[in-house]
Amino acid sequence: MTAVGDGLEHEVAADELTVGRATGRYRALCGLLVDPASLTVAAGVPCRGCAVEAAPAPDLAGQDAQRSRRETASWLRGLRARTARLATSAGGLDVAA
């Protein structure tokens, strides 16, 4: 959902869509209270805060260092791919670079 205030494309949980229906304002995964833009407005650049919340970092406590690095690198690649995919659908802006 593209926000009027910052122009970014925010992720909104399904239960938040029902809660916000009465007021027309929705709580994004990043915590921002979103006033949605018109549906005719092109999608904005993906919000990095929402992308991180949608794909949280793996729990690395108690793991050996090499395994932790591998899991973190894998998570970062996935996050970058997700952000790039969202940016491509938002009009070709390359925010992952």
Biopython code that builds the backbone (N, CA, C, O; Angstrom):
import numpy as np
from Bio.PDB.StructureBuilder import StructureBuilder

atoms = [
    (1, "MET", "N", (0.845, -1.159, 0.000)),
    (1, "MET", "CA", (0.000, 0.000, 0.000)),
    (1, "MET", "C", (0.905, 1.241, 0.000)),
    (1, "MET", "O", (1.745, 1.405, 0.885)),
    (2, "THR", "N", (0.727, 2.095, -0.982)),
    (2, "THR", "CA", (1.534, 3.313, -1.081)),
    (2, "THR", "C", (0.983, 4.380, -0.142)),
    (2, "THR", "O", (-0.215, 4.663, -0.146)),
    (3, "ALA", "N", (1.863, 4.967, 0.660)),
    (3, "ALA", "CA", (1.466, 5.990, 1.624)),
    (3, "ALA", "C", (1.503, 7.366, 0.979)),
    (3, "ALA", "O", (2.395, 7.673, 0.188)),
    (4, "VAL", "N", (0.531, 8.182, 1.325)),
    (4, "VAL", "CA", (0.487, 9.553, 0.822)),
    (4, "VAL", "C", (1.652, 10.355, 1.394)),
    (4, "VAL", "O", (2.280, 11.128, 0.670)),
    (5, "GLY", "N", (1.947, 10.183, 2.676)),
    (5, "GLY", "CA", (2.956, 10.988, 3.364)),
    (5, "GLY", "C", (4.361, 10.850, 2.834)),
    (5, "GLY", "O", (5.030, 11.855, 2.593)),
    (6, "ASP", "N", (4.835, 9.608, 2.644)),
    (6, "ASP", "CA", (6.221, 9.416, 2.223)),
    (6, "ASP", "C", (6.365, 8.827, 0.826)),
    (6, "ASP", "O", (7.479, 8.764, 0.308)),
    (7, "GLY", "N", (5.282, 8.396, 0.207)),
    (7, "GLY", "CA", (5.334, 7.854, -1.148)),
    (7, "GLY", "C", (5.919, 6.457, -1.242)),
    (7, "GLY", "O", (6.103, 5.942, -2.344)),
    (8, "LEU", "N", (6.218, 5.826, -0.097)),
    (8, "LEU", "CA", (6.791, 4.482, -0.098)),
    (8, "LEU", "C", (5.690, 3.429, -0.123)),
    (8, "LEU", "O", (4.565, 3.666, 0.319)),
    (9, "GLU", "N", (6.041, 2.272, -0.645)),
    (9, "GLU", "CA", (5.129, 1.126, -0.664)),
    (9, "GLU", "C", (5.322, 0.355, 0.641)),
    (9, "GLU", "O", (6.388, -0.215, 0.875)),
    (10, "HIS", "N", (4.295, 0.336, 1.489)),
    (10, "HIS", "CA", (4.372, -0.313, 2.797)),
    (10, "HIS", "C", (3.616, -1.635, 2.784)),
    (10, "HIS", "O", (2.630, -1.800, 2.065)),
    (11, "GLU", "N", (4.103, -2.578, 3.599)),
    (11, "GLU", "CA", (3.427, -3.865, 3.794)),
    (11, "GLU", "C", (2.459, -3.697, 4.969)),
    (11, "GLU", "O", (2.824, -3.169, 6.020)),
    (12, "VAL", "N", (1.222, -4.155, 4.771)),
    (12, "VAL", "CA", (0.209, -4.092, 5.821)),
    (12, "VAL", "C", (-0.329, -5.497, 6.039)),
    (12, "VAL", "O", (-0.724, -6.167, 5.085)),
    (13, "ALA", "N", (-0.347, -5.948, 7.290)),
    (13, "ALA", "CA", (-0.850, -7.288, 7.616)),
    (13, "ALA", "C", (-2.349, -7.356, 7.358)),
    (13, "ALA", "O", (-3.045, -6.343, 7.427)),
    (14, "ALA", "N", (-2.843, -8.552, 7.062)),
    (14, "ALA", "CA", (-4.258, -8.752, 6.739)),
    (14, "ALA", "C", (-5.170, -8.309, 7.881)),
    (14, "ALA", "O", (-6.209, -7.694, 7.637)),
    (15, "ASP", "N", (-4.796, -8.613, 9.122)),
    (15, "ASP", "CA", (-5.650, -8.209, 10.242)),
    (15, "ASP", "C", (-5.681, -6.695, 10.415)),
    (15, "ASP", "O", (-6.676, -6.149, 10.894)),
    (16, "GLU", "N", (-4.608, -6.011, 10.032)),
    (16, "GLU", "CA", (-4.582, -4.547, 10.100)),
    (16, "GLU", "C", (-5.485, -3.919, 9.042)),
    (16, "GLU", "O", (-5.976, -2.805, 9.226)),
    (17, "LEU", "N", (-5.704, -4.626, 7.937)),
    (17, "LEU", "CA", (-6.614, -4.117, 6.911)),
    (17, "LEU", "C", (-8.037, -4.034, 7.462)),
    (17, "LEU", "O", (-8.758, -3.079, 7.173)),
    (18, "THR", "N", (-8.439, -5.021, 8.246)),
    (18, "THR", "CA", (-9.779, -4.993, 8.830)),
    (18, "THR", "C", (-9.883, -3.935, 9.916)),
    (18, "THR", "O", (-10.896, -3.244, 10.015)),
    (19, "VAL", "N", (-8.844, -3.804, 10.730)),
    (19, "VAL", "CA", (-8.856, -2.818, 11.810)),
    (19, "VAL", "C", (-8.925, -1.399, 11.244)),
    (19, "VAL", "O", (-9.667, -0.562, 11.759)),
    (20, "GLY", "N", (-8.165, -1.129, 10.202)),
    (20, "GLY", "CA", (-8.096, 0.221, 9.650)),
    (20, "GLY", "C", (-9.218, 0.590, 8.708)),
    (20, "GLY", "O", (-9.336, 1.747, 8.306)),
    (21, "ARG", "N", (-10.040, -0.375, 8.353)),
    (21, "ARG", "CA", (-11.112, -0.109, 7.386)),
    (21, "ARG", "C", (-12.040, 1.012, 7.851)),
    (21, "ARG", "O", (-12.492, 1.812, 7.031)),
    (22, "ALA", "N", (-12.328, 1.083, 9.136)),
    (22, "ALA", "CA", (-13.254, 2.088, 9.665)),
    (22, "ALA", "C", (-12.709, 3.508, 9.517)),
    (22, "ALA", "O", (-13.463, 4.431, 9.208)),
    (23, "THR", "N", (-11.412, 3.688, 9.733)),
    (23, "THR", "CA", (-10.827, 5.033, 9.701)),
    (23, "THR", "C", (-10.138, 5.359, 8.382)),
    (23, "THR", "O", (-9.922, 6.527, 8.060)),
    (24, "GLY", "N", (-9.793, 4.317, 7.614)),
    (24, "GLY", "CA", (-9.074, 4.551, 6.361)),
    (24, "GLY", "C", (-7.579, 4.720, 6.559)),
    (24, "GLY", "O", (-6.867, 5.104, 5.631)),
    (25, "ARG", "N", (-7.096, 4.435, 7.767)),
    (25, "ARG", "CA", (-5.663, 4.504, 8.071)),
    (25, "ARG", "C", (-5.229, 3.129, 8.545)),
    (25, "ARG", "O", (-5.937, 2.473, 9.309)),
    (26, "TYR", "N", (-4.060, 2.696, 8.086)),
    (26, "TYR", "CA", (-3.620, 1.333, 8.342)),
    (26, "TYR", "C", (-2.219, 1.329, 8.949)),
    (26, "TYR", "O", (-1.371, 2.135, 8.566)),
    (27, "ARG", "N", (-1.979, 0.417, 9.899)),
    (27, "ARG", "CA", (-0.670, 0.293, 10.537)),
    (27, "ARG", "C", (0.196, -0.636, 9.689)),
    (27, "ARG", "O", (-0.136, -1.807, 9.510)),
    (28, "ALA", "N", (1.310, -0.110, 9.165)),
    (28, "ALA", "CA", (2.236, -0.901, 8.347)),
    (28, "ALA", "C", (3.120, -1.749, 9.252)),
    (28, "ALA", "O", (3.189, -1.512, 10.458)),
    (29, "LEU", "N", (3.796, -2.733, 8.672)),
    (29, "LEU", "CA", (4.681, -3.604, 9.444)),
    (29, "LEU", "C", (5.814, -2.823, 10.098)),
    (29, "LEU", "O", (6.313, -3.221, 11.150)),
    (30, "CYS", "N", (6.226, -1.710, 9.482)),
    (30, "CYS", "CA", (7.307, -0.892, 10.042)),
    (30, "CYS", "C", (6.829, -0.011, 11.196)),
    (30, "CYS", "O", (7.641, 0.623, 11.868)),
    (31, "GLY", "N", (5.500, 0.031, 11.431)),
    (31, "GLY", "CA", (4.950, 0.812, 12.528)),
    (31, "GLY", "C", (4.303, 2.118, 12.102)),
    (31, "GLY", "O", (3.616, 2.750, 12.905)),
    (32, "LEU", "N", (4.504, 2.535, 10.870)),
    (32, "LEU", "CA", (3.938, 3.788, 10.375)),
    (32, "LEU", "C", (2.433, 3.659, 10.218)),
    (32, "LEU", "O", (1.941, 2.618, 9.784)),
    (33, "LEU", "N", (1.705, 4.700, 10.566)),
    (33, "LEU", "CA", (0.275, 4.756, 10.316)),
    (33, "LEU", "C", (0.102, 5.326, 8.914)),
    (33, "LEU", "O", (0.418, 6.490, 8.668)),
    (34, "VAL", "N", (-0.400, 4.503, 7.996)),
    (34, "VAL", "CA", (-0.424, 4.831, 6.572)),
    (34, "VAL", "C", (-1.772, 5.398, 6.161)),
    (34, "VAL", "O", (-2.820, 4.811, 6.432)),
    (35, "ASP", "N", (-1.725, 6.557, 5.497)),
    (35, "ASP", "CA", (-2.876, 7.083, 4.769)),
    (35, "ASP", "C", (-2.655, 6.649, 3.332)),
    (35, "ASP", "O", (-1.757, 7.173, 2.673)),
    (36, "PRO", "N", (-3.454, 5.699, 2.817)),
    (36, "PRO", "CA", (-3.180, 5.153, 1.489)),
    (36, "PRO", "C", (-3.417, 6.163, 0.378)),
    (36, "PRO", "O", (-4.333, 6.984, 0.435)),
    (37, "ALA", "N", (-2.559, 6.075, -0.638)),
    (37, "ALA", "CA", (-2.725, 6.896, -1.833)),
    (37, "ALA", "C", (-3.834, 6.280, -2.681)),
    (37, "ALA", "O", (-4.264, 5.152, -2.437)),
    (38, "SER", "N", (-4.278, 7.015, -3.652)),
    (38, "SER", "CA", (-5.297, 6.525, -4.573)),
    (38, "SER", "C", (-4.803, 5.271, -5.280)),
    (38, "SER", "O", (-3.603, 5.116, -5.505)),
    (39, "LEU", "N", (-5.717, 4.382, -5.631)),
    (39, "LEU", "CA", (-5.338, 3.159, -6.335)),
    (39, "LEU", "C", (-4.808, 3.446, -7.732)),
    (39, "LEU", "O", (-4.192, 2.575, -8.346)),
    (40, "THR", "N", (-5.036, 4.653, -8.244)),
    (40, "THR", "CA", (-4.522, 5.004, -9.565)),
    (40, "THR", "C", (-3.071, 5.466, -9.515)),
    (40, "THR", "O", (-2.427, 5.597, -10.556)),
    (41, "VAL", "N", (-2.547, 5.714, -8.307)),
    (41, "VAL", "CA", (-1.152, 6.129, -8.143)),
    (41, "VAL", "C", (-0.263, 4.894, -8.264)),
    (41, "VAL", "O", (-0.557, 3.848, -7.685)),
    (42, "ALA", "N", (0.820, 5.024, -9.020)),
    (42, "ALA", "CA", (1.761, 3.904, -9.167)),
    (42, "ALA", "C", (2.376, 3.559, -7.812)),
    (42, "ALA", "O", (2.547, 4.426, -6.955)),
    (43, "ALA", "N", (2.702, 2.288, -7.633)),
    (43, "ALA", "CA", (3.315, 1.845, -6.377)),
    (43, "ALA", "C", (4.639, 2.569, -6.158)),
    (43, "ALA", "O", (5.394, 2.804, -7.101)),
    (44, "GLY", "N", (4.908, 2.917, -4.908)),
    (44, "GLY", "CA", (6.149, 3.605, -4.583)),
    (44, "GLY", "C", (7.299, 2.634, -4.380)),
    (44, "GLY", "O", (7.150, 1.425, -4.557)),
    (45, "VAL", "N", (8.435, 3.177, -4.010)),
    (45, "VAL", "CA", (9.618, 2.373, -3.691)),
    (45, "VAL", "C", (9.307, 1.596, -2.411)),
    (45, "VAL", "O", (8.737, 2.168, -1.482)),
    (46, "PRO", "N", (9.661, 0.318, -2.334)),
    (46, "PRO", "CA", (9.360, -0.476, -1.137)),
    (46, "PRO", "C", (10.022, 0.084, 0.120)),
    (46, "PRO", "O", (11.169, 0.529, 0.089)),
    (47, "CYS", "N", (9.293, 0.053, 1.205)),
    (47, "CYS", "CA", (9.804, 0.482, 2.509)),
    (47, "CYS", "C", (10.743, -0.597, 3.042)),
    (47, "CYS", "O", (10.346, -1.754, 3.178)),
    (48, "ARG", "N", (11.976, -0.225, 3.342)),
    (48, "ARG", "CA", (12.943, -1.206, 3.844)),
    (48, "ARG", "C", (12.554, -1.707, 5.235)),
    (48, "ARG", "O", (12.798, -2.868, 5.561)),
    (49, "GLY", "N", (11.963, -0.858, 6.044)),
    (49, "GLY", "CA", (11.525, -1.284, 7.371)),
    (49, "GLY", "C", (10.471, -2.375, 7.293)),
    (49, "GLY", "O", (10.511, -3.338, 8.058)),
    (50, "CYS", "N", (9.537, -2.229, 6.380)),
    (50, "CYS", "CA", (8.506, -3.255, 6.189)),
    (50, "CYS", "C", (9.120, -4.535, 5.637)),
    (50, "CYS", "O", (8.730, -5.632, 6.037)),
    (51, "ALA", "N", (10.077, -4.404, 4.721)),
    (51, "ALA", "CA", (10.716, -5.588, 4.136)),
    (51, "ALA", "C", (11.445, -6.388, 5.207)),
    (51, "ALA", "O", (11.410, -7.619, 5.194)),
    (52, "VAL", "N", (12.103, -5.700, 6.131)),
    (52, "VAL", "CA", (12.812, -6.388, 7.217)),
    (52, "VAL", "C", (11.812, -7.071, 8.143)),
    (52, "VAL", "O", (12.052, -8.193, 8.590)),
    (53, "GLU", "N", (10.697, -6.411, 8.436)),
    (53, "GLU", "CA", (9.683, -7.008, 9.310)),
    (53, "GLU", "C", (8.996, -8.192, 8.641)),
    (53, "GLU", "O", (8.631, -9.156, 9.314)),
    (54, "ALA", "N", (8.818, -8.129, 7.327)),
    (54, "ALA", "CA", (8.166, -9.220, 6.600)),
    (54, "ALA", "C", (9.062, -10.452, 6.538)),
    (54, "ALA", "O", (8.566, -11.578, 6.502)),
    (55, "ALA", "N", (10.374, -10.247, 6.527)),
    (55, "ALA", "CA", (11.338, -11.358, 6.492)),
    (55, "ALA", "C", (12.364, -11.122, 7.592)),
    (55, "ALA", "O", (13.476, -10.678, 7.305)),
    (56, "PRO", "N", (12.017, -11.411, 8.848)),
    (56, "PRO", "CA", (12.926, -11.109, 9.963)),
    (56, "PRO", "C", (14.235, -11.890, 9.896)),
    (56, "PRO", "O", (14.301, -12.968, 9.304)),
    (57, "ALA", "N", (15.261, -11.335, 10.504)),
    (57, "ALA", "CA", (16.583, -11.976, 10.539)),
    (57, "ALA", "C", (16.507, -13.274, 11.330)),
    (57, "ALA", "O", (15.717, -13.383, 12.267)),
    (58, "PRO", "N", (17.317, -14.253, 10.963)),
    (58, "PRO", "CA", (17.322, -15.513, 11.711)),
    (58, "PRO", "C", (17.871, -15.314, 13.121)),
    (58, "PRO", "O", (18.689, -14.425, 13.357)),
    (59, "ASP", "N", (17.420, -16.139, 14.042)),
    (59, "ASP", "CA", (17.925, -16.088, 15.412)),
    (59, "ASP", "C", (19.303, -16.743, 15.437)),
    (59, "ASP", "O", (19.437, -17.934, 15.157)),
    (60, "LEU", "N", (20.316, -15.964, 15.772)),
    (60, "LEU", "CA", (21.688, -16.453, 15.679)),
    (60, "LEU", "C", (22.309, -16.784, 17.033)),
    (60, "LEU", "O", (23.483, -17.147, 17.098)),
    (61, "ALA", "N", (21.554, -16.667, 18.096)),
    (61, "ALA", "CA", (22.112, -16.917, 19.429)),
    (61, "ALA", "C", (22.494, -18.383, 19.588)),
    (61, "ALA", "O", (21.716, -19.279, 19.261)),
    (62, "GLY", "N", (23.700, -18.615, 20.093)),
    (62, "GLY", "CA", (24.147, -19.960, 20.399)),
    (62, "GLY", "C", (24.660, -20.765, 19.218)),
    (62, "GLY", "O", (24.921, -21.958, 19.372)),
    (63, "GLN", "N", (24.813, -20.170, 18.057)),
    (63, "GLN", "CA", (25.314, -20.900, 16.893)),
    (63, "GLN", "C", (26.788, -20.593, 16.702)),
    (63, "GLN", "O", (27.293, -19.565, 17.151)),
    (64, "ASP", "N", (27.471, -21.517, 16.020)),
    (64, "ASP", "CA", (28.879, -21.238, 15.753)),
    (64, "ASP", "C", (28.991, -20.102, 14.731)),
    (64, "ASP", "O", (28.048, -19.836, 13.986)),
    (65, "ALA", "N", (30.140, -19.442, 14.703)),
    (65, "ALA", "CA", (30.330, -18.234, 13.901)),
    (65, "ALA", "C", (30.128, -18.478, 12.408)),
    (65, "ALA", "O", (29.487, -17.669, 11.738)),
    (66, "GLN", "N", (30.659, -19.572, 11.875)),
    (66, "GLN", "CA", (30.541, -19.822, 10.438)),
    (66, "GLN", "C", (29.081, -20.049, 10.043)),
    (66, "GLN", "O", (28.619, -19.516, 9.035)),
    (67, "ARG", "N", (28.372, -20.823, 10.820)),
    (67, "ARG", "CA", (26.966, -21.080, 10.515)),
    (67, "ARG", "C", (26.162, -19.785, 10.625)),
    (67, "ARG", "O", (25.268, -19.541, 9.814)),
    (68, "SER", "N", (26.470, -18.963, 11.609)),
    (68, "SER", "CA", (25.795, -17.680, 11.773)),
    (68, "SER", "C", (26.000, -16.794, 10.555)),
    (68, "SER", "O", (25.056, -16.175, 10.063)),
    (69, "ARG", "N", (27.239, -16.735, 10.069)),
    (69, "ARG", "CA", (27.532, -15.912, 8.888)),
    (69, "ARG", "C", (26.773, -16.419, 7.672)),
    (69, "ARG", "O", (26.230, -15.628, 6.902)),
    (70, "ARG", "N", (26.734, -17.750, 7.494)),
    (70, "ARG", "CA", (26.015, -18.328, 6.351)),
    (70, "ARG", "C", (24.529, -17.984, 6.412)),
    (70, "ARG", "O", (23.941, -17.574, 5.411)),
    (71, "GLU", "N", (23.925, -18.151, 7.585)),
    (71, "GLU", "CA", (22.497, -17.869, 7.720)),
    (71, "GLU", "C", (22.201, -16.387, 7.541)),
    (71, "GLU", "O", (21.201, -16.022, 6.925)),
    (72, "THR", "N", (23.064, -15.538, 8.075)),
    (72, "THR", "CA", (22.865, -14.099, 7.904)),
    (72, "THR", "C", (23.019, -13.706, 6.442)),
    (72, "THR", "O", (22.225, -12.916, 5.930)),
    (73, "ALA", "N", (24.025, -14.241, 5.764)),
    (73, "ALA", "CA", (24.228, -13.940, 4.342)),
    (73, "ALA", "C", (23.036, -14.408, 3.523)),
    (73, "ALA", "O", (22.587, -13.704, 2.618)),
    (74, "SER", "N", (22.526, -15.582, 3.832)),
    (74, "SER", "CA", (21.357, -16.109, 3.129)),
    (74, "SER", "C", (20.147, -15.209, 3.351)),
    (74, "SER", "O", (19.404, -14.920, 2.413)),
    (75, "TRP", "N", (19.949, -14.771, 4.580)),
    (75, "TRP", "CA", (18.833, -13.883, 4.894)),
    (75, "TRP", "C", (18.966, -12.551, 4.147)),
    (75, "TRP", "O", (17.987, -12.040, 3.604)),
    (76, "LEU", "N", (20.182, -11.993, 4.123)),
    (76, "LEU", "CA", (20.399, -10.726, 3.426)),
    (76, "LEU", "C", (20.150, -10.865, 1.923)),
    (76, "LEU", "O", (19.568, -9.970, 1.310)),
    (77, "ARG", "N", (20.591, -11.992, 1.317)),
    (77, "ARG", "CA", (20.318, -12.217, -0.105)),
    (77, "ARG", "C", (18.813, -12.271, -0.363)),
    (77, "ARG", "O", (18.323, -11.693, -1.333)),
    (78, "GLY", "N", (18.091, -12.962, 0.503)),
    (78, "GLY", "CA", (16.638, -13.053, 0.352)),
    (78, "GLY", "C", (15.969, -11.702, 0.504)),
    (78, "GLY", "O", (15.053, -11.371, -0.248)),
    (79, "LEU", "N", (16.422, -10.919, 1.474)),
    (79, "LEU", "CA", (15.864, -9.587, 1.683)),
    (79, "LEU", "C", (16.147, -8.695, 0.481)),
    (79, "LEU", "O", (15.275, -7.954, 0.028)),
    (80, "ARG", "N", (17.367, -8.771, -0.028)),
    (80, "ARG", "CA", (17.717, -7.958, -1.192)),
    (80, "ARG", "C", (16.887, -8.370, -2.406)),
    (80, "ARG", "O", (16.423, -7.511, -3.155)),
    (81, "ALA", "N", (16.696, -9.669, -2.607)),
    (81, "ALA", "CA", (15.892, -10.148, -3.730)),
    (81, "ALA", "C", (14.445, -9.689, -3.583)),
    (81, "ALA", "O", (13.820, -9.272, -4.558)),
    (82, "ARG", "N", (13.914, -9.767, -2.361)),
    (82, "ARG", "CA", (12.531, -9.334, -2.127)),
    (82, "ARG", "C", (12.387, -7.841, -2.386)),
    (82, "ARG", "O", (11.428, -7.418, -3.032)),
    (83, "THR", "N", (13.317, -7.045, -1.897)),
    (83, "THR", "CA", (13.268, -5.600, -2.110)),
    (83, "THR", "C", (13.395, -5.271, -3.593)),
    (83, "THR", "O", (12.693, -4.392, -4.094)),
    (84, "ALA", "N", (14.281, -5.967, -4.296)),
    (84, "ALA", "CA", (14.447, -5.729, -5.734)),
    (84, "ALA", "C", (13.184, -6.115, -6.489)),
    (84, "ALA", "O", (12.772, -5.418, -7.416)),
    (85, "ARG", "N", (12.567, -7.228, -6.090)),
    (85, "ARG", "CA", (11.340, -7.674, -6.741)),
    (85, "ARG", "C", (10.229, -6.646, -6.528)),
    (85, "ARG", "O", (9.494, -6.325, -7.462)),
    (86, "LEU", "N", (10.104, -6.130, -5.310)),
    (86, "LEU", "CA", (9.097, -5.116, -5.020)),
    (86, "LEU", "C", (9.389, -3.828, -5.780)),
    (86, "LEU", "O", (8.467, -3.167, -6.260)),
    (87, "ALA", "N", (10.667, -3.467, -5.894)),
    (87, "ALA", "CA", (11.045, -2.251, -6.612)),
    (87, "ALA", "C", (10.742, -2.387, -8.093)),
    (87, "ALA", "O", (10.311, -1.424, -8.728)),
    (88, "THR", "N", (10.962, -3.569, -8.651)),
    (88, "THR", "CA", (10.676, -3.793, -10.062)),
    (88, "THR", "C", (9.188, -3.636, -10.317)),
    (88, "THR", "O", (8.786, -3.052, -11.323)),
    (89, "SER", "N", (8.371, -4.153, -9.413)),
    (89, "SER", "CA", (6.929, -4.013, -9.583)),
    (89, "SER", "C", (6.480, -2.582, -9.309)),
    (89, "SER", "O", (5.362, -2.205, -9.660)),
    (90, "ALA", "N", (7.353, -1.774, -8.678)),
    (90, "ALA", "CA", (7.020, -0.387, -8.375)),
    (90, "ALA", "C", (7.465, 0.570, -9.472)),
    (90, "ALA", "O", (7.388, 1.786, -9.291)),
    (91, "GLY", "N", (7.919, 0.061, -10.582)),
    (91, "GLY", "CA", (8.263, 0.950, -11.672)),
    (91, "GLY", "C", (9.705, 0.908, -12.091)),
    (91, "GLY", "O", (10.168, 1.824, -12.770)),
    (92, "GLY", "N", (10.432, -0.116, -11.716)),
    (92, "GLY", "CA", (11.790, -0.284, -12.208)),
    (92, "GLY", "C", (12.865, 0.435, -11.434)),
    (92, "GLY", "O", (14.001, 0.507, -11.903)),
    (93, "LEU", "N", (12.558, 0.973, -10.262)),
    (93, "LEU", "CA", (13.584, 1.651, -9.480)),
    (93, "LEU", "C", (14.467, 0.617, -8.813)),
    (93, "LEU", "O", (13.960, -0.359, -8.260)),
    (94, "ASP", "N", (15.769, 0.807, -8.853)),
    (94, "ASP", "CA", (16.701, -0.166, -8.288)),
    (94, "ASP", "C", (17.130, 0.291, -6.905)),
    (94, "ASP", "O", (18.124, 1.005, -6.770)),
    (95, "VAL", "N", (16.385, -0.113, -5.864)),
    (95, "VAL", "CA", (16.726, 0.281, -4.502)),
    (95, "VAL", "C", (17.617, -0.744, -3.833)),
    (95, "VAL", "O", (18.134, -0.488, -2.746)),
    (96, "ALA", "N", (17.813, -1.902, -4.455)),
    (96, "ALA", "CA", (18.620, -2.954, -3.838)),
    (96, "ALA", "C", (20.102, -2.774, -4.105)),
    (96, "ALA", "O", (20.920, -3.446, -3.476)),
    (97, "ALA", "N", (20.466, -1.909, -4.996)),
    (97, "ALA", "CA", (21.881, -1.740, -5.356)),
    (97, "ALA", "C", (22.609, -0.885, -4.355)),
    (97, "ALA", "O", (23.806, -0.643, -4.506)),
]
sb = StructureBuilder()
sb.init_structure("model")
sb.init_model(0)
sb.init_chain("A")
sb.init_seg("    ")
for serial, (resi, resn, name, xyz) in enumerate(atoms, 1):
    if name == "N":
        sb.init_residue(resn, " ", resi, " ")
    sb.init_atom(name, np.array(xyz, "f"), 0.0, 1.0, " ", f" {name:<3s}", serial, name[0])
structure = sb.get_structure()
